[in-house]
Amino acid sequence: RVLERNVVAAILLATSDRVDWMRNPVGLAVTDGRHIRYGCGGPGGSDLVGVVRSTGRAIFCEVKSATGRVRPEQQLFLDRMRASGALALVARSVADVLEALR
């Protein structure tokens, strides 16, 4: 079974010569009774956010395992980014990202 974190690591390794990536942990922390959201893009923000070096185009990548499901807010975020002109995709493998970069 391939874990999401292993897919993330493989994507970073295989594409770091073409994309300047940032990991984007998104979540909610509760401390002292306060709710603090973190990560860019709100609850649906993608796992990886980057800039394609050759074009300067933004890329948003929601990484899932082979059986992982995309939540509605994640799909909405990807759709919004795509409508803004960015590359935005769900990646279950390095091949998915390489295809998007073509």
HELIX and SHEET records of a PDB file:
HELIX    1   1 GLU A    4  THR A   15  1                                  12    
HELIX    2   2 GLY A   42  GLY A   44  5                                   3    
HELIX    3   3 PRO A   72  ALA A   83  1                                  12    
HELIX    4   4 VAL A   94  LEU A  101  1                                   8    
SHEET    1   A 4 VAL A  19  ARG A  23  0                                        
SHEET    2   A 4 LEU A  48  VAL A  52 -1                                        
SHEET    3   A 4 ALA A  58  VAL A  63 -1                                        
SHEET    4   A 4 LEU A  87  ALA A  91  1                                        
SHEET    1   B 2 GLY A  27  THR A  31  0                                        
SHEET    2   B 2 ARG A  34  TYR A  38 -1                                        
END                                                                             
